[in-house]
Amino acid sequence: MSRKNGGDTMAGFSRLMLWMVLFIGGAGFLTLRGGLTDNAQLGTAGGLLALLAFLMFTGGDPAPPPQKRKKKSVIISDEDENMPEEEIPVPVTRKRGVDVISPVVETVENEDIVEVEVFNEDIVEAKEYVVEVDAQSMLETEIDSVVLNRRESQKEIREGIEKRRRKQLAAIRGDTLRSRYESNSRENLQKVLRESSGIEVIDEPETPPPGHPYGRVLIRIDENKILRLRVPLDVGLRAAESEPEPLPDLGDLPPPPLPGDIGELPPPPLPGEISNLPPPPDSD
């Protein structure tokens, strides 16, 4: 082993020296090639290439020889044969919340395979819901819907009639006030307000309640003040009265007599004149 290690050390040192010679020779060739002849350049380049090929394709550690593995002999004793075989648990696979037992490769005799299913509580099973529809209930529903629609339509019609009536009455009152104002021979206060800017106008009321049509009346207080009176036009109107329900149809029966057509009725008997009536029964 010592000789072998010494030979490896010498071979490594010699190869290192050859690499140094190659590098120094290459550097000198590149530096001095301008002063060399063609034959000298070719010879030097060939020598350097030969040295490089020798260093590249030689040397290196040899490949280690293959090692032989020892075969281990297995001895099966009689005791191992007599020992009971261990039972291999059945593998279980899980598929989306349900445990399913996968089949075993080797079947065992006299063994019952039980499948266990586990349901997930988050899954809700859909159930059938049956609704019984009766002809009577359908008819009642249709009648209720028709009555409700008629009530809504009648309410809208009444509201529209009331609005139109209020507008018409307000227009009539406004025309009446306007005609009275125009027929009066007093001065035109509207013209006075437009032409003069030094007159003070007093509104009464200052903030009238909303929701009513108002008419405006101008009244002169003095030379510098004018009262502008706002009069609601829909105040004092009567509410729309509902029509009375008609009397039921009596058919061929005559109408009932009036109170004056019955005539004079006899007066009721006095208490002393009732003598033929039996006495009242006893409370016992």
C-alpha positions as CSV (number, residue, x, y, z in Angstrom):
1,M,0.0,0.0,0.0
2,S,2.9,2.4,0.7
3,R,4.5,1.7,-2.6
4,K,1.2,2.3,-4.4
5,N,0.7,5.6,-2.6
6,G,4.2,6.7,-3.4
7,G,3.7,5.8,-7.1
8,D,0.5,7.8,-7.2
9,T,2.2,10.8,-5.7
10,M,5.1,10.7,-8.3
11,A,2.6,10.4,-11.1
12,G,0.6,13.4,-9.9
13,F,3.8,15.5,-9.5
14,S,5.0,14.6,-13.1
15,R,1.6,15.5,-14.6
16,L,1.7,18.8,-12.7
17,M,5.1,19.6,-14.2
18,L,3.9,18.6,-17.7
19,W,0.9,21.0,-17.3
20,M,3.3,23.8,-16.3
21,V,5.5,23.1,-19.3
22,L,2.4,23.2,-21.5
23,F,1.2,26.6,-20.1
24,I,4.7,28.2,-20.2
25,G,5.3,26.8,-23.8
26,G,1.9,28.1,-25.0
27,A,2.6,31.6,-23.5
28,G,6.1,31.7,-25.0
29,F,4.8,30.6,-28.4
30,L,2.1,33.3,-28.4
31,T,4.7,35.9,-27.4
32,L,7.6,34.9,-29.7
33,R,5.7,33.6,-32.7
34,G,6.4,36.8,-34.7
35,G,10.1,36.2,-34.7
36,L,9.9,32.5,-35.6
37,T,9.9,31.0,-39.1
38,D,7.1,29.0,-40.5
39,N,8.7,25.7,-39.9
40,A,9.5,26.6,-36.3
41,Q,6.0,27.8,-35.6
42,L,4.5,24.5,-37.0
43,G,6.9,22.4,-35.0
44,T,6.2,24.3,-31.8
45,A,2.4,24.2,-32.2
46,G,2.5,20.5,-33.0
47,G,4.6,19.7,-29.9
48,L,2.2,21.7,-27.7
49,L,-0.8,19.9,-29.2
50,A,0.8,16.5,-28.7
51,L,1.6,17.4,-25.1
52,L,-2.0,18.6,-24.5
53,A,-3.5,15.4,-26.0
54,F,-1.2,13.2,-23.8
55,L,-2.3,15.1,-20.7
56,M,-6.0,14.9,-21.6
57,F,-6.2,11.2,-22.6
58,T,-3.9,9.7,-20.0
59,G,-3.8,9.6,-16.2
60,G,-6.7,9.6,-13.7
61,D,-7.7,7.2,-11.1
62,P,-8.7,3.7,-12.3
63,A,-12.3,2.6,-11.8
64,P,-12.9,0.6,-8.6
65,P,-13.5,-3.1,-9.1
66,P,-17.0,-4.3,-8.6
67,Q,-17.7,-5.6,-5.1
68,K,-19.4,-9.0,-4.7
69,R,-22.3,-9.0,-2.3
70,K,-22.7,-11.9,0.0
71,K,-25.9,-13.8,-0.1
72,K,-27.7,-14.1,3.1
73,S,-29.3,-17.4,3.8
74,V,-32.6,-17.4,5.6
75,I,-33.3,-20.4,7.8
76,I,-36.9,-21.0,8.6
77,S,-37.3,-22.9,11.8
78,D,-40.1,-25.1,12.9
79,E,-41.1,-22.6,15.6
80,D,-41.8,-19.9,13.0
81,E,-44.0,-22.4,11.1
82,N,-46.1,-23.2,14.1
83,M,-46.7,-19.5,15.0
84,P,-50.2,-18.1,14.0
85,E,-50.3,-15.8,11.1
86,E,-51.1,-12.2,11.9
87,E,-54.3,-10.8,10.5
88,I,-53.9,-8.0,8.0
89,P,-56.5,-5.2,8.5
90,V,-58.7,-4.5,5.6
91,P,-57.8,-1.3,3.9
92,V,-60.5,1.4,4.0
93,T,-60.8,4.2,1.4
94,R,-62.8,7.4,1.9
95,K,-64.9,8.8,-0.9
96,R,-66.7,12.1,-0.2
97,G,-68.0,11.6,3.3
98,V,-68.7,7.8,2.9
99,D,-66.2,5.1,4.1
100,V,-66.0,2.2,1.6
101,I,-64.1,-0.9,2.3
102,S,-61.9,-1.8,-0.7
103,P,-61.7,-5.5,-1.7
104,V,-58.7,-7.5,-0.4
105,V,-56.4,-9.0,-3.0
106,E,-56.3,-12.4,-1.2
107,T,-59.6,-13.7,0.0
108,V,-59.7,-15.4,3.3
109,E,-61.9,-18.4,3.8
110,N,-64.9,-18.3,6.2
111,E,-64.6,-14.5,6.6
112,D,-67.6,-12.2,6.4
113,I,-66.9,-8.7,4.9
114,V,-69.1,-6.0,6.4
115,E,-69.6,-2.7,4.6
116,V,-69.9,0.3,6.8
117,E,-71.5,3.5,5.5
118,V,-71.2,6.7,7.3
119,F,-73.5,9.5,6.2
120,N,-72.4,13.1,6.5
121,E,-74.8,15.3,8.6
122,D,-74.3,18.3,6.3
123,I,-76.1,16.5,3.4
124,V,-79.9,17.0,3.5
125,E,-82.0,14.4,1.8
126,A,-84.8,15.9,-0.4
127,K,-88.3,14.7,0.4
128,E,-91.3,14.8,-1.7
129,Y,-93.9,17.5,-0.9
130,V,-97.4,17.0,-2.2
131,V,-100.0,19.8,-2.2
132,E,-103.6,18.8,-2.6
133,V,-105.7,21.3,-4.6
134,D,-109.4,21.4,-4.1
135,A,-111.9,22.9,-6.6
136,Q,-113.7,24.7,-3.7
137,S,-110.5,26.3,-2.4
138,M,-109.5,27.4,-5.9
139,L,-112.9,29.0,-6.4
140,E,-112.7,30.8,-3.0
141,T,-109.3,32.1,-3.9
142,E,-110.5,33.4,-7.3
143,I,-113.5,35.1,-5.6
144,D,-111.3,36.8,-3.0
145,S,-108.9,38.1,-5.7
146,V,-111.8,39.5,-7.8
147,V,-113.4,41.2,-4.8
148,L,-110.1,42.7,-3.8
149,N,-109.4,44.0,-7.3
150,R,-112.9,45.6,-7.5
151,R,-112.4,47.3,-4.1
152,E,-109.1,48.7,-5.2
153,S,-110.5,49.9,-8.5
154,Q,-113.5,51.5,-6.8
155,K,-111.3,53.2,-4.3
156,E,-109.1,54.7,-7.1
157,I,-112.3,55.9,-8.9
158,R,-113.6,57.6,-5.8
159,E,-110.3,59.3,-5.1
160,G,-110.2,60.5,-8.7
161,I,-113.7,61.9,-8.6
162,E,-113.0,63.7,-5.3
163,K,-109.9,65.3,-6.7
164,R,-111.7,66.5,-9.8
165,R,-114.5,67.8,-7.7
166,R,-112.2,69.8,-5.5
167,K,-110.4,71.2,-8.4
168,Q,-113.6,72.3,-10.1
169,L,-114.9,73.9,-6.9
170,A,-111.5,75.7,-6.3
171,A,-111.7,77.0,-9.9
172,I,-115.3,78.2,-9.4
173,R,-114.3,80.0,-6.2
174,G,-111.3,81.6,-7.8
175,D,-113.4,82.8,-10.7
176,T,-115.9,84.2,-8.3
177,L,-113.3,86.1,-6.3
178,R,-111.7,87.3,-9.5
179,S,-115.0,88.6,-10.8
180,R,-115.7,90.4,-7.6
181,Y,-112.3,92.0,-7.6
182,E,-112.6,93.0,-11.2
183,S,-116.1,94.4,-10.8
184,N,-115.0,96.6,-7.9
185,S,-114.2,100.2,-9.0
186,R,-111.4,100.5,-6.4
187,E,-107.8,100.9,-7.4
188,N,-105.7,98.2,-9.0
189,L,-103.4,97.1,-6.2
190,Q,-101.5,94.7,-8.4
191,K,-100.5,97.5,-10.7
192,V,-99.6,99.6,-7.7
193,L,-97.3,96.9,-6.3
194,R,-95.6,96.5,-9.7
195,E,-95.0,100.2,-10.2
196,S,-94.0,101.2,-6.7
197,S,-91.2,99.6,-4.6
198,G,-91.7,101.4,-1.3
199,I,-94.9,99.8,-0.2
200,E,-94.8,97.2,2.6
201,V,-96.7,94.0,1.9
202,I,-98.0,92.0,5.0
203,D,-98.9,88.3,4.4
204,E,-101.7,86.8,6.4
205,P,-101.1,84.0,7.3
206,E,-97.3,84.1,6.9
207,T,-97.0,80.3,6.7
208,P,-100.2,78.8,5.4
209,P,-100.7,75.0,5.9
210,P,-99.8,73.0,2.8
211,G,-102.2,70.8,0.9
212,H,-104.9,73.4,0.0
213,P,-105.4,75.7,-3.0
214,Y,-105.3,79.4,-1.9
215,G,-106.8,82.6,-3.3
216,R,-105.0,85.9,-2.8
217,V,-106.8,89.1,-1.8
218,L,-105.1,92.5,-1.6
219,I,-106.3,95.1,1.0
220,R,-104.8,98.5,1.4
221,I,-104.2,99.5,5.0
222,D,-102.7,102.9,4.4
223,E,-100.5,104.6,1.8
224,N,-97.4,102.5,2.6
225,K,-98.9,99.2,3.7
226,I,-101.0,96.5,1.8
227,L,-102.4,93.4,3.4
228,R,-102.2,90.2,1.3
229,L,-104.8,87.8,2.6
230,R,-104.6,84.1,1.6
231,V,-107.9,82.4,1.7
232,P,-108.1,78.5,1.3
233,L,-110.5,77.7,-1.5
234,D,-111.4,74.2,-0.4
235,V,-112.5,75.0,3.2
236,G,-116.2,74.4,3.9
237,L,-116.7,71.9,1.1
238,R,-118.9,68.9,1.9
239,A,-117.4,65.5,1.8
240,A,-118.6,63.1,-0.8
241,E,-121.6,61.3,0.5
242,S,-122.1,57.7,-0.2
243,E,-125.3,56.7,-2.0
244,P,-127.8,54.9,0.2
245,E,-128.3,51.2,-0.4
246,P,-131.3,50.4,-2.5
247,L,-134.2,48.5,-0.9
248,P,-134.5,44.8,-1.6
249,D,-136.7,43.7,-4.4
250,L,-140.1,42.6,-2.9
251,G,-141.3,41.0,-6.1
252,D,-145.1,41.0,-6.6
253,L,-145.8,42.0,-2.9
254,P,-147.6,45.3,-2.4
255,P,-145.7,48.0,-0.5
256,P,-146.4,48.4,3.2
257,P,-149.1,51.0,4.1
258,L,-148.1,54.4,5.4
259,P,-148.9,55.3,9.0
260,G,-151.8,57.6,8.1
261,D,-153.5,54.9,5.9
262,I,-153.9,52.4,8.8
263,G,-156.7,54.5,10.4
264,E,-157.6,54.9,14.1
265,L,-156.7,51.9,16.2
266,P,-158.7,51.1,19.4
267,P,-156.9,51.9,22.7
268,P,-155.4,49.1,24.7
269,P,-157.6,47.6,27.5
270,L,-157.2,48.8,31.1
271,P,-155.8,46.5,33.7
272,G,-159.2,46.2,35.6
273,E,-161.1,45.2,32.5
274,I,-159.0,42.1,32.0
275,S,-160.9,39.6,34.2
276,N,-161.2,36.5,32.1
277,L,-157.5,35.8,32.1
278,P,-156.2,33.0,34.4
279,P,-154.0,33.8,37.3
280,P,-150.3,33.5,36.8
281,P,-148.6,30.2,37.8
282,D,-147.0,29.9,41.2
283,S,-143.3,30.3,41.4
284,D,-143.1,27.0,43.4
